[in-house]
Amino acid sequence: MKLSRLWQPGHPLFWQMVVFNLLSSGCAWALRSLPLNGAGQALFVALALGNVAFGLLAAYKLMQPADTAS
């Protein structure tokens, strides 16, 4: 697998991966900077982990070779 396959700005999955990674960064910032109670922390942790999982899934799908079989 080549990491260069991740850079595909014409593919919508690329932009989904970017957005998921930005949202994860925003959740991490909120966890460190905002005074949250236990429920707020749990919500942001769940959102951050979900964003990481979906971002990794998008990256995995981008790195797969294109199916050219007809």
Number of C-alpha atoms within 10 A of each C-alpha: 8 8 9 9 15 18 13 13 9 8 11 10 18 19 16 15 22 14 14 21 19 16 18 22 15 13 21 16 12 16 18 10 9 10 10 14 8 8 9 14 17 13 13 19 17 13 17 22 14 15 21 19 15 16 24 15 14 20 20 14 15 20 17 12 10 8 6 5 4 3
